[in-house]
Amino acid sequence: MKIKAKFIWLYIFSAIFFIAFFCLAILVAAKHNFKIDKFVEILSRHRVRTVTKFLKIFTYLGSVYVLGAIALLCLIMFKNKKDGLFVVCNFGLCAVCSTVVKYIVRRARPVWQAVEETGYSFPSAHAMLSVAVYVVLMYFAFKHLKNKPLKIIIAAFLTIVIFVVGFSRNYLGVHFVTDIIGGTLFGLAITLLNIAIYEKLLSKKAK
């Protein structure tokens, strides 16, 4: 069966992100020394108390508990329960995949932590799950809202949230930069693929 032409790009970008992620994961597992990861140590030496306090709070917007609650709220509040269920399923799948890869790669966390975190470091679950929920919310905003400026505002706001959550993990010293990149790539790969599949299923039912 033919795939909707306008969603082919989702499959293409998903494939690109999957390939980029797995290449990065292989290098991390092989204990490759990434120069970009030294940025975390530099940040740890230049922390500002006010910024640290703010990011300690802001980072919760990427926690599994807050994002899980948002996903459940979507399931409860969305008029179209299929859309709400999609948010929950995408979040759940990304959470499981993140945990599995962490235990495969087994990368230790940085030693410059401003807050105590346990478990393995790669990929960042905060980065991955932020993408899993906030990108899907952007998708539904563009799909269902008619107000174009509002769509742009929502997309810009959620993009900033994803970026700041990722930065907060580096600033607080609980993740390397490559953990954030890996989590973002893996989250985008899975989410874009799921959106493409979801749209394909909806188009089948519409016929």
LUMGUMI-313583 format. One line per 2 residues: number of its first residue (from 0); for each residue x, y, z of N, C-alpha, C, CB. Coordinates in pm, 1 decimal, decimal comma. Glycine has a CB too. Example, Ala and Ser with C-alpha at 12.3 -4.5 7.8 and 13.67 -1.06 7.14 Angstrom:
! LUMGUMI-313583
0 = 1319,0/-569,0/780,0/1230,0/-450,0/780,0/1320,0/-330,0/780,0/1130,8/-447,3/904,6 ~ 1285,0/-225,0/708,0/1367,0/-106,0/714,0/1290,0/3,0/787,0/1408,4/-59,8/572,5
//
This chain:
! LUMGUMI-313583
0 = 83,9/-120,4/0,0/0,0/0,0/0,0/87,1/124,9/0,0/-94,8/0,8/122,2 ~ 36,7/229,1/-68,1/113,1/352,8/-77,9/107,8/431,2/52,6/60,8/438,5/-192,8
2 = 222,0/485,0/90,4/230,2/568,6/209,7/196,1/710,8/169,9/371,6/561,0/275,4 ~ 123,2/781,1/254,7/91,1/919,5/227,0/219,4/996,8/200,3/12,6/981,9/343,7
4 = 224,7/1065,8/86,2/346,3/1135,1/44,9/393,2/1236,6/148,7/323,7/1204,3/-87,6 ~ 298,3/1306,6/211,1/336,7/1412,9/305,3/396,5/1358,0/434,8/216,0/1499,1/338,1
6 = 387,6/1225,5/456,7/446,1/1168,3/577,7/572,0/1087,1/550,2/344,8/1081,6/647,1 ~ 614,7/1083,0/424,1/737,0/1011,0/390,2/856,0/1070,2/464,0/761,5/1014,2/239,0
8 = 855,7/1203,3/479,3/967,6/1269,4/546,3/982,2/1223,3/691,0/949,5/1420,6/541,7 ~ 870,5/1182,7/752,6/878,3/1132,0/889,5/959,7/1002,6/894,8/737,1/1108,5/946,3
10 = 936,0/913,3/798,7/1011,0/788,2/791,4/1159,0/815,9/763,1/951,9/696,1/682,5 ~ 1184,3/910,1/673,8/1322,0/942,3/635,4/1400,3/997,3/754,5/1323,3/1043,9/519,8
12 = 1341,9/1097,0/822,7/1411,2/1156,7/936,6/1423,6/1058,0/1052,1/1338,1/1282,3/982,9 ~ 1320,9/974,8/1070,8/1327,7/873,2/1175,3/1446,0/779,6/1149,8/1195,5/793,1/1182,2
14 = 1463,3/737,7/1026,3/1574,0/648,0/990,3/1708,9/715,7/1014,6/1562,4/604,6/842,5 ~ 1717,4/843,4/975,8/1841,8/919,3/996,2/1876,6/928,0/1144,0/1829,3/1060,7/936,9
16 = 1775,3/958,7/1226,5/1798,1/971,9/1370,6/1834,1/837,4/1434,3/1673,8/1030,2/1438,5 ~ 1770,9/729,4/1387,3/1803,8/595,5/1438,4/1950,0/561,1/1408,4/1709,7/488,8/1376,2
18 = 1991,3/586,1/1285,7/2128,6/555,3/1245,2/2228,4/638,0/1326,7/2147,8/581,8/1094,1 ~ 2199,7/769,2/1339,6/2288,6/857,5/1416,0/2297,7/812,5/1561,3/2239,2/1003,3/1409,0
20 = 2182,8/773,1/1618,3/2182,2/729,1/1757,7/2264,3/602,1/1777,1/2039,3/706,0/1805,0 ~ 2242,9/502,6/1692,8/2313,1/376,2/1709,4/2464,2/391,8/1686,8/2256,1/272,0/1613,3
22 = 2503,4/480,4/1596,2/2646,2/508,4/1577,0/2705,1/569,8/1703,8/2667,9/603,3/1456,0 ~ 2631,1/665,1/1761,8/2675,6/728,8/1885,3/2680,1/627,7/1999,9/2583,3/846,2/1921,4
24 = 2577,9/542,8/2009,5/2571,4/443,0/2116,3/2689,3/345,9/2109,1/2439,3/365,6/2108,6 ~ 2727,0/307,7/1988,8/2840,9/216,2/1970,8/2970,0/281,7/2020,1/2855,1/175,1/1821,6
26 = 2987,6/409,3/1986,3/3107,7/481,9/2029,7/3110,7/498,0/2181,7/3114,0/619,9/1962,2 ~ 2993,5/528,4/2239,6/2985,5/543,4/2385,3/3016,7/410,4/2454,1/2845,3/594,1/2427,4
28 = 2959,0/302,3/2403,3/2982,3/170,0/2461,3/3129,2/129,9/2450,6/2894,2/65,4/2392,3 ~ 3195,2/178,1/2343,8/3337,8/149,1/2323,6/3426,8/243,4/2404,0/3373,0/159,0/2175,4
30 = 3361,6/328,9/2487,3/3432,0/423,9/2574,4/3515,5/525,2/2495,3/3522,2/348,3/2671,2 ~ 3460,4/571,4/2384,1/3526,3/675,8/2306,4/3530,2/805,1/2387,3/3453,9/697,9/2171,3
32 = 3641,2/877,4/2377,5/3657,8/1002,9/2450,9/3606,2/1119,2/2366,0/3806,9/1025,1/2489,5 ~ 3488,0/1171,9/2401,4/3428,7/1283,3/2328,6/3473,5/1415,7/2390,8/3274,1/1272,4/2328,4
34 = 3536,7/1500,7/2311,3/3583,7/1629,6/2363,7/3467,6/1716,5/2411,7/3663,6/1704,3/2256,4 ~ 3352,9/1703,2/2345,1/3236,8/1785,0/2380,3/3188,0/1756,7/2522,2/3123,8/1760,8/2281,2
36 = 3216,8/1638,3/2573,6/3172,1/1601,9/2708,7/3247,8/1676,9/2818,3/3188,0/1452,5/2729,8 ~ 3360,8/1738,7/2782,8/3436,1/1818,5/2879,5/3359,2/1945,0/2918,2/3573,6/1855,7/2822,2
38 = 3259,8/1978,8/2836,1/3175,8/2096,0/2862,5/3106,9/2085,2/2998,1/3071,0/2112,7/2751,9 ~ 3072,6/1962,7/3038,0/3004,3/1940,5/3165,9/3096,2/1977,2/3282,1/2958,1/1793,2/3178,5
40 = 3222,4/1939,2/3272,2/3319,5/1973,2/3376,6/3339,3/2124,1/3384,1/3454,3/1903,2/3350,4 ~ 3345,0/2188,8/3267,6/3361,0/2335,0/3263,9/3241,8/2403,3/3329,4/3377,3/2384,8/3118,4
42 = 3120,7/2355,8/3297,7/3000,0/2411,7/3358,6/3001,9/2396,8/3510,2/2875,7/2344,3/3301,4 ~ 3050,0/2281,5/3557,9/3050,8/2254,6/3702,3/3139,4/2353,7/3777,7/3098,6/2111,6/3729,3
44 = 3236,0/2410,5/3708,9/3328,2/2505,6/3772,5/3274,6/2648,7/3769,6/3464,0/2500,5/3703,6 ~ 3169,3/2669,8/3694,9/3117,1/2806,2/3679,2/2967,5/2815,2/3711,6/3141,6/2855,2/3536,7
46 = 2921,6/2733,9/3805,2/2780,9/2737,4/3842,9/2750,2/2864,1/3922,3/2743,7/2612,5/3924,6 ~ 2630,1/2918,0/3896,0/2580,8/3035,2/3968,7/2464,7/2988,4/4054,8/2536,9/3151,5/3870,9
48 = 2465,4/3023,4/4180,6/2366,9/2971,6/4275,8/2223,0/2991,5/4227,8/2385,2/3038,8/4410,7 ~ 2190,1/3111,3/4178,6/2053,0/3139,3/4134,2/2013,4/3050,8/4015,8/2038,8/3287,5/4095,8
50 = 2106,2/3037,2/3920,3/2080,1/2953,6/3802,2/2065,3/2807,6/3843,2/2193,7/2968,6/3697,8 ~ 2149,5/2765,0/3935,8/2143,6/2626,0/3983,3/2008,7/2596,8/4048,0/2257,5/2597,9/4083,5
52 = 1960,9/2688,1/4132,3/1831,0/2670,4/4198,0/1718,8/2661,6/4095,2/1803,9/2785,9/4295,7 ~ 1723,8/2750,8/3994,5/1621,0/2751,6/3890,2/1621,3/2621,1/3811,5/1642,2/2869,9/3795,3
54 = 1740,1/2575,7/3770,1/1748,6/2454,9/3687,2/1718,4/2328,3/3766,3/1886,5/2444,1/3624,8 ~ 1740,8/2330,6/3897,0/1702,6/2216,1/3979,9/1551,6/2195,5/3978,0/1751,4/2235,6/4124,2
56 = 1478,0/2306,0/3963,5/1331,8/2299,2/3955,7/1288,0/2268,9/3812,6/1268,1/2431,5/4004,5 ~ 1348,8/2342,0/3716,0/1308,7/2328,9/3575,9/1331,9/2187,7/3522,9/1384,5/2429,1/3490,2
58 = 1437,4/2121,8/3572,0/1471,6/1989,4/3521,3/1360,8/1887,0/3543,5/1598,3/1941,3/3586,3 ~ 1270,6/1915,4/3640,9/1159,5/1823,0/3666,7/1061,6/1816,3/3549,6/1085,4/1864,7/3792,9
60 = 1064,8/1915,6/3460,9/977,6/1912,2/3342,9/1018,6/1799,8/3247,6/981,2/2047,7/3269,4 ~ 1134,2/1738,3/3275,2/1177,5/1624,6/3194,6/1180,1/1495,4/3272,6/1313,1/1650,9/3137,5
62 = 1128,2/1497,8/3394,2/1130,0/1376,7/3476,9/1020,3/1280,0/3433,4/1112,9/1412,7/3625,9 ~ 1043,1/1152,6/3459,2/947,1/1049,5/3420,3/813,3/1068,7/3491,5/1003,3/910,4/3450,9
64 = 816,0/1122,3/3613,1/693,0/1141,0/3689,7/607,3/1254,4/3632,5/726,3/1169,6/3836,0 ~ 671,2/1368,7/3605,0/596,5/1483,0/3550,3/547,1/1452,8/3409,9/684,0/1609,5/3549,0
66 = 633,9/1395,8/3326,4/594,1/1365,1/3188,6/490,2/1252,5/3184,8/717,3/1326,0/3105,0 ~ 502,0/1157,1/3276,9/401,4/1052,2/3286,6/266,5/1110,0/3325,1/444,0/946,3/3387,6
68 = 268,2/1207,5/3416,4/143,8/1273,0/3458,4/83,0/1351,7/3342,7/169,5/1366,4/3578,6 ~ 167,9/1419,6/3264,2/119,6/1494,7/3147,9/56,2/1399,7/3046,6/235,2/1574,3/3082,2
70 = 121,3/1285,7/3024,3/68,5/1186,1/2929,8/-68,4/1134,6/2975,3/167,3/1067,9/2915,4 ~ -81,7/1108,4/3104,1/-209,8/1061,0/3157,9/-316,8/1169,7/3149,5/-193,1/1015,1/3303,7
72 = -278,4/1295,9/3171,9/-373,0/1407,2/3158,8/-423,8/1418,5/3015,3/-306,9/1539,6/3202,2 ~ -333,6/1393,4/2920,9/-374,1/1396,5/2779,9/-478,2/1288,0/2752,7/-251,2/1377,7/2687,1
74 = -456,0/1170,3/2809,9/-549,7/1059,4/2792,7/-686,1/1094,7/2850,6/-495,3/931,9/2859,1 ~ -686,9/1165,2/2963,2/-811,5/1201,8/3031,1/-881,5/1319,6/2962,4/-783,1/1236,6/3177,4
76 = -803,2/1420,7/2920,8/-861,0/1547,5/2875,6/-883,9/1557,4/2725,4/-772,9/1658,6/2917,5 ~ -807,7/1484,1/2644,6/-826,5/1492,2/2499,5/-964,5/1439,1/2461,6/-716,0/1413,0/2425,1
78 = -1034,3/1511,7/2377,0/-1164,9/1465,9/2328,5/-1150,4/1336,8/2249,9/-1231,4/1573,6/2241,2 ~ -1047,3/1333,9/2165,2/-1018,9/1212,1/2088,8/-928,7/1122,5/2175,2/-950,2/1245,8/1949,6
80 = -986,3/1018,9/2233,2/-912,7/931,2/2324,6/-799,1/857,0/2254,9/-1007,4/831,2/2388,0 ~ -809,9/839,6/2122,5/-701,8/774,7/2048,9/-575,9/860,2/2052,5/-743,8/747,9/1903,5
82 = -594,3/992,6/2042,9/-480,1/1084,4/2051,3/-416,1/1077,8/2189,6/-524,2/1229,1/2019,9 ~ -500,1/1075,4/2291,8/-449,9/1066,2/2428,3/-375,5/936,4/2452,2/-563,6/1078,9/2526,9
84 = -430,0/828,5/2397,9/-366,7/696,8/2412,9/-232,6/693,6/2339,5/-459,8/585,1/2359,4 ~ -227,7/764,0/2227,5/-102,5/771,1/2151,2/7,0/837,9/2233,9/-123,8/848,0/2019,0
86 = -26,5/946,3/2304,1/70,8/1015,3/2389,4/125,5/919,6/2495,1/6,4/1138,9/2457,0 ~ 34,4/845,3/2560,4/73,3/751,6/2665,4/161,1/639,4/2609,1/-51,4/692,6/2733,1
88 = 121,2/584,0/2496,0/195,9/471,8/2437,3/334,8/514,9/2390,6/117,8/411,8/2319,5 ~ 343,4/632,3/2329,1/473,3/680,4/2282,4/566,2/706,8/2400,6/456,7/808,2/2198,1
90 = 509,9/766,4/2505,9/586,6/791,5/2627,9/634,6/659,4/2689,2/501,3/870,6/2730,2 ~ 545,4/562,9/2699,7/579,8/434,2/2759,4/686,0/360,1/2681,6/457,7/348,7/2770,6
92 = 672,6/360,6/2548,5/770,0/291,8/2463,3/908,1/355,3/2477,8/725,0/295,1/2315,6 ~ 912,4/488,4/2477,4/1040,5/558,4/2491,3/1103,0/533,3/2628,1/1021,5/708,9/2469,5
94 = 1020,3/526,6/2730,9/1070,3/499,9/2866,6/1134,5/361,1/2873,4/955,3/511,0/2970,5 ~ 1067,7/262,8/2814,3/1120,1/126,1/2814,4/1249,5/117,6/2733,9/1015,7/28,5/2757,5
96 = 1250,3/177,4/2615,2/1368,6/173,3/2528,4/1488,1/242,1/2594,2/1337,9/239,7/2393,2 ~ 1462,4/353,5/2661,6/1568,6/425,1/2732,5/1632,4/336,5/2839,0/1513,5/553,2/2796,5
98 = 1549,0/269,3/2916,6/1598,1/182,0/3023,5/1678,2/65,0/2968,6/1481,9/130,2/3106,7 ~ 1628,8/4,9/2861,2/1697,4/-109,8/2800,3/1835,6/-70,1/2751,4/1614,8/-166,8/2684,0
100 = 1843,9/42,5/2679,7/1973,3/87,1/2626,0/2070,0/124,9/2737,8/1953,6/206,6/2531,6 ~ 2018,0/187,3/2843,1/2104,0/221,6/2958,1/2175,2/97,2/3011,0/2020,6/287,2/3071,3
102 = 2101,5/-13,8/3024,4/2159,4/-136,2/3079,9/2246,6/-211,0/2979,7/2049,4/-227,4/3128,6 ~ 2231,2/-180,0/2851,9/2318,6/-239,1/2750,4/2452,2/-164,1/2746,2/2250,2/-236,3/2610,8
104 = 2444,5/-31,2/2744,6/2565,3/51,7/2733,3/2639,6/62,9/2866,7/2528,5/191,5/2682,9 ~ 2563,9/76,5/2976,1/2620,6/82,7/3112,0/2725,8/192,6/3128,3/2682,5/-51,2/3147,9
106 = 2691,5/311,0/3088,3/2784,0/424,8/3104,1/2765,9/488,5/3241,9/2760,8/531,0/2992,3 ~ 2875,7/510,8/3310,6/2870,1/574,4/3442,1/2838,9/723,4/3427,4/3003,3/554,5/3518,0
108 = 2774,5/779,8/3527,5/2741,1/922,1/3524,3/2864,8/1007,7/3552,3/2630,4/953,6/3626,5 ~ 2859,5/1136,7/3515,9/2969,5/1228,3/3548,2/2988,8/1238,4/3699,8/2942,7/1368,3/3488,3
110 = 3103,7/1286,3/3739,8/3134,1/1295,9/3883,0/3110,3/1436,3/3938,7/3278,4/1255,1/3908,0 ~ 3060,1/1527,5/3854,8/3044,5/1667,5/3896,4/2899,5/1701,4/3928,4/3096,2/1761,0/3787,5
112 = 2829,9/1613,3/3996,3/2686,2/1629,7/4018,0/2652,6/1736,0/4122,5/2626,2/1498,3/4059,8 ~ 2558,0/1821,3/4084,6/2504,9/1920,1/4179,0/2383,0/1863,6/4250,4/2468,4/2051,6/4106,3
114 = 2324,3/1759,9/4193,0/2214,4/1686,0/4255,8/2249,3/1537,7/4243,3/2073,5/1719,3/4188,1 ~ 2202,5/1459,6/4335,6/2236,8/1317,3/4334,4/2146,9/1239,0/4239,3/2226,6/1259,1/4475,3
116 = 2208,7/1169,2/4145,8/2136,2/1082,8/4052,9/2202,9/946,2/4051,2/2132,1/1144,3/3909,7 ~ 2123,4/842,8/4041,4/2177,2/707,6/4035,0/2144,3/646,3/3899,2/2120,8/620,1/4149,9
118 = 2193,1/527,4/3876,0/2164,0/459,5/3749,9/2264,3/498,0/3642,8/2022,6/491,8/3703,1 ~ 2247,3/439,8/3525,7/2339,5/464,6/3415,6/2305,5/594,1/3342,6/2337,7/347,8/3318,1
120 = 2402,3/641,0/3264,3/2395,0/776,6/3209,7/2343,1/787,2/3065,7/2529,3/837,4/3216,0 ~ 2375,9/688,8/2981,3/2342,1/698,8/2838,4/2230,3/602,7/2800,2/2465,6/670,8/2752,4
122 = 2126,7/653,9/2729,8/2100,4/793,6/2695,5/2027,4/865,6/2808,9/2018,3/802,1/2566,4 ~ 2019,1/996,5/2800,8/1945,9/1072,7/2901,9/1796,8/1047,0/2888,3/1975,8/1223,6/2889,5
124 = 1736,3/992,0/2993,5/1591,3/967,9/2990,7/1514,9/1099,6/2991,3/1548,1/881,3/3110,8 ~ 1568,3/1200,2/3061,7/1502,3/1331,3/3063,6/1492,2/1388,5/2922,0/1579,1/1429,3/3155,4
126 = 1602,7/1381,6/2847,7/1603,2/1433,1/2710,1/1511,2/1351,2/2621,5/1745,5/1432,5/2652,6 ~ 1519,5/1219,7/2633,9/1441,2/1130,3/2547,9/1291,7/1141,6/2573,7/1485,3/986,7/2568,1
128 = 1252,8/1143,5/2700,7/1110,8/1148,5/2734,0/1051,3/1287,6/2711,0/1090,0/1106,8/2878,6 ~ 1134,4/1391,8/2722,1/1087,2/1526,6/2688,9/1046,4/1532,7/2542,4/1196,4/1632,1/2718,9
130 = 1130,6/1474,1/2457,0/1099,1/1466,9/2314,8/973,4/1382,9/2292,8/1217,9/1408,1/2235,8 ~ 965,1/1270,1/2362,8/852,8/1177,2/2345,9/718,3/1242,9/2373,7/870,4/1057,4/2437,2
132 = 713,1/1331,6/2471,7/586,1/1396,2/2508,3/568,6/1530,9/2439,6/577,9/1414,5/2659,4 ~ 668,4/1617,2/2447,1/652,0/1754,2/2397,1/645,0/1761,9/2244,3/766,1/1840,4/2446,5
134 = 719,2/1674,9/2175,4/710,8/1673,8/2028,5/573,3/1625,1/1983,2/821,9/1584,0/1967,9 ~ 518,3/1527,0/2054,0/384,1/1477,4/2021,3/279,5/1587,4/2046,3/350,7/1350,3/2105,4
136 = 296,9/1664,5/2152,3/205,2/1776,0/2178,3/213,9/1880,8/2067,4/236,5/1840,6/2314,7 ~ 335,2/1904,0/2016,9/351,3/1995,2/1902,0/276,3/1940,7/1780,6/502,0/2014,9/1867,6
138 = 291,8/1811,7/1759,0/225,9/1745,2/1646,4/74,2/1762,7/1652,1/261,3/1596,2/1644,9 ~ 15,3/1741,4/1769,1/-129,3/1755,9/1782,4/-171,8/1902,5/1774,7/-176,5/1694,7/1914,0
140 = -86,2/1992,5/1821,2/-117,3/2135,8/1811,2/-127,0/2176,2/1664,8/-9,8/2221,4/1884,0 ~ -30,3/2132,9/1584,5/-31,5/2166,6/1442,1/-143,8/2094,2/1367,8/103,2/2132,2/1378,9
142 = -180,7/1978,4/1417,5/-284,2/1900,5/1350,6/-425,1/1952,0/1378,3/-274,2/1756,8/1392,5 ~ -450,3/1996,1/1500,8/-587,2/2028,3/1540,8/-617,3/2178,0/1557,2/-616,8/1959,6/1668,5
144 = -517,7/2258,6/1587,6/-543,9/2401,4/1607,4/-550,3/2474,7/1473,9/-435,9/2464,1/1696,7 ~ -639,5/2571,3/1465,6/-654,9/2648,1/1342,1/-577,0/2779,1/1346,1/-801,9/2676,6/1316,5
146 = -546,4/2825,9/1466,3/-475,4/2952,6/1483,6/-325,8/2932,5/1458,0/-499,0/3009,9/1626,1 ~ -277,0/2981,8/1344,2/-137,1/2958,9/1305,9/-37,5/3022,5/1402,8/-112,8/3012,7/1166,8
148 = -56,6/3148,6/1444,3/37,7/3207,3/1541,8/44,4/3127,3/1671,6/-2,2/3351,4/1573,2 ~ -70,9/3075,4/1715,9/-74,0/2995,3/1838,6/5,7/2866,6/1820,8/-219,2/2962,7/1878,4
150 = -5,9/2805,2/1703,8/71,4/2684,3/1674,8/220,9/2711,5/1687,8/39,1/2632,1/1533,7 ~ 263,6/2824,7/1629,8/405,2/2861,0/1631,6/452,6/2889,3/1774,1/430,2/2983,5/1542,3
152 = 368,8/2958,3/1851,2/403,3/2991,1/1990,0/419,1/2862,8/2072,5/294,9/3083,0/2053,1 ~ 324,2/2769,4/2056,1/329,8/2642,9/2130,0/454,0/2563,9/2091,1/203,2/2559,0/2104,0
154 = 482,0/2556,8/1959,8/598,8/2482,3/1911,8/728,2/2544,6/1964,1/600,4/2478,1/1757,7 ~ 735,6/2677,0/1960,7/855,5/2746,9/2008,2/874,9/2724,8/2158,1/845,8/2898,1/1977,4
156 = 765,4/2735,8/2233,9/772,3/2718,3/2379,2/818,3/2577,2/2415,8/635,7/2747,2/2443,0 ~ 757,4/2476,2/2352,3/791,5/2337,5/2383,7/933,8/2302,9/2339,0/691,5/2242,6/2317,6
158 = 978,4/2363,7/2228,1/1116,2/2343,0/2182,1/1214,8/2398,7/2284,2/1138,6/2409,5/2044,2 ~ 1183,2/2516,4/2337,4/1267,9/2577,5/2440,6/1271,4/2490,6/2565,6/1217,3/2718,7/2475,8
160 = 1155,8/2436,6/2603,2/1148,7/2348,5/2721,4/1239,2/2227,0/2701,6/1001,9/2302,6/2747,7 ~ 1232,0/2164,3/2584,4/1315,5/2047,3/2555,2/1463,3/2084,0/2565,1/1283,5/1991,1/2414,6
162 = 1498,7/2198,7/2506,4/1638,6/2241,9/2507,3/1687,6/2271,4/2648,9/1656,0/2365,7/2419,6 ~ 1607,4/2344,6/2726,1/1649,5/2382,9/2861,8/1656,1/2261,8/2954,1/1553,4/2487,7/2920,2
164 = 1563,7/2167,4/2937,7/1569,2/2044,2/3017,9/1701,1/1971,3/2990,7/1447,3/1951,1/2985,8 ~ 1736,1/1959,8/2862,9/1862,3/1894,7/2827,0/1981,6/1968,2/2884,5/1875,9/1885,2/2676,1
166 = 1981,3/2101,6/2870,4/2091,3/2181,9/2924,1/2100,6/2168,6/3075,1/2073,9/2328,6/2885,7 ~ 1985,1/2161,8/3142,7/1983,8/2150,3/3289,4/2054,2/2024,1/3336,1/1840,1/2151,5/3341,7
168 = 2043,2/1916,4/3257,7/2107,3/1790,5/3295,5/2260,0/1802,1/3286,5/2057,0/1675,7/3205,4 ~ 2307,5/1878,9/3186,9/2450,4/1905,1/3176,3/2497,5/2000,8/3285,3/2483,5/1962,0/3038,9
170 = 2421,4/2106,4/3305,9/2458,4/2208,3/3404,9/2465,1/2149,3/3544,9/2358,6/2324,4/3402,3 ~ 2371,1/2061,3/3576,6/2367,8/1998,9/3709,4/2466,9/1882,6/3721,2/2226,8/1949,4/3740,1
172 = 2534,9/1851,3/3611,9/2641,2/1751,4/3615,3/2596,2/1608,1/3625,9/2729,2/1779,6/3726,4 ~ 2473,6/1579,4/3584,0/2423,2/1441,3/3595,6/2425,5/1366,4/3462,2/2281,0/1442,4/3650,6
174 = 2459,6/1438,3/3355,6/2470,1/1375,4/3223,4/2579,5/1440,6/3141,9/2336,8/1383,7/3148,4 ~ 2644,4/1361,4/3057,8/2737,4/1415,1/2959,2/2657,4/1475,0/2843,6/2835,3/1304,6/2908,3
176 = 2722,6/1559,4/2764,7/2655,3/1620,2/2649,0/2608,8/1512,2/2551,9/2749,5/1719,8/2576,8 ~ 2690,3/1409,8/2532,8/2652,6/1302,6/2439,5/2534,6/1219,7/2490,9/2772,1/1211,0/2414,3
178 = 2511,4/1221,8/2622,3/2391,0/1156,3/2676,1/2266,0/1229,7/2629,0/2395,2/1151,7/2831,2 ~ 2274,2/1363,1/2631,5/2160,7/1446,2/2589,3/2136,8/1431,3/2439,4/2185,4/1594,8/2624,9
180 = 2245,8/1433,9/2363,1/2234,1/1416,7/2218,1/2174,5/1279,6/2186,3/2372,3/1432,8/2149,5 ~ 2223,6/1177,1/2254,5/2172,8/1041,9/2232,0/2026,0/1028,7/2266,9/2252,6/942,6/2312,0
182 = 1986,7/1083,7/2382,2/1846,4/1078,7/2422,8/1755,7/1151,9/2326,3/1830,3/1136,6/2560,6 ~ 1802,8/1267,0/2278,1/1723,7/1346,4/2183,0/1708,2/1272,9/2050,4/1789,3/1483,7/2159,7
184 = 1818,2/1218,1/1999,9/1814,1/1144,1/1872,9/1722,8/1021,9/1881,5/1955,2/1100,4/1832,7 ~ 1736,8/945,5/1990,4/1656,9/823,7/2007,3/1509,2/858,4/2025,2/1707,5/741,8/2128,1
186 = 1483,0/962,3/2102,8/1344,7/1006,4/2123,3/1279,8/1052,2/1994,2/1339,8/1118,6/2224,9 ~ 1354,6/1129,2/1914,0/1301,8/1176,4/1785,4/1279,3/1060,8/1689,1/1397,1/1278,5/1722,8
188 = 1372,8/967,1/1685,6/1361,2/852,2/1594,7/1234,3/772,6/1623,1/1484,3/760,9/1607,3 ~ 1212,2/740,6/1749,7/1094,2/661,4/1787,2/966,5/741,6/1769,0/1105,5/613,5/1932,5
190 = 966,8/866,0/1812,0/845,9/949,0/1806,1/802,0/977,2/1662,9/869,4/1080,4/1878,8 ~ 896,6/1013,0/1576,5/860,7/1040,7/1436,5/809,1/915,3/1367,2/981,7/1096,7/1359,9
192 = 871,3/801,1/1398,2/823,7/675,0/1339,5/682,6/644,3/1387,8/919,0/558,2/1375,3 ~ 657,6/663,8/1515,9/524,3/637,1/1570,7/418,2/730,9/1513,5/526,9/649,5/1722,2
194 = 454,8/857,2/1493,4/360,5/952,9/1433,2/325,8/909,1/1291,1/420,3/1096,9/1432,4 ~ 427,2/867,3/1215,7/404,1/822,5/1078,1/312,1/700,3/1075,4/538,0/789,6/1009,1
196 = 337,2/605,2/1165,0/253,3/484,8/1173,1/110,8/520,7/1215,0/313,9/383,1/1272,6 ~ 99,2/611,3/1312,4/-31,7/655,0/1361,5/-112,2/720,9/1249,9/-15,3/752,3/1479,6
198 = -47,4/805,3/1171,5/-115,4/872,1/1060,7/-157,6/771,7/953,1/-24,4/979,8/999,7 ~ -74,6/672,6/933,4/-107,2/569,5/834,0/-229,7/490,1/878,8/13,5/474,5/811,8
200 = -235,5/456,0/1007,4/-351,1/382,9/1060,8/-478,8/466,9/1051,9/-325,4/341,7/1206,9 ~ -466,8/596,3/1080,8/-583,6/684,4/1072,9/-633,4/696,1/929,9/-550,2/823,0/1128,2
202 = -541,7/703,8/834,3/-580,8/716,4/694,6/-649,1/590,4/645,2/-459,8/747,4/608,1 ~ -607,3/474,1/697,8/-671,1/348,2/661,1/-815,6/344,2/709,6/-592,8/230,0/718,5
204 = -836,0/388,5/836,1/-970,3/388,6/893,1/-1059,9/488,8/822,6/-964,8/419,3/1041,9 ~ -1002,9/598,2/778,4/-1079,9/701,7/708,1/-1134,0/648,9/575,1/-992,5/826,7/683,8
206 = -1055,5/557,8/514,0/-1100,0/499,0/386,9/-1211,9/397,7/410,1/-981,9/431,6/314,3
//
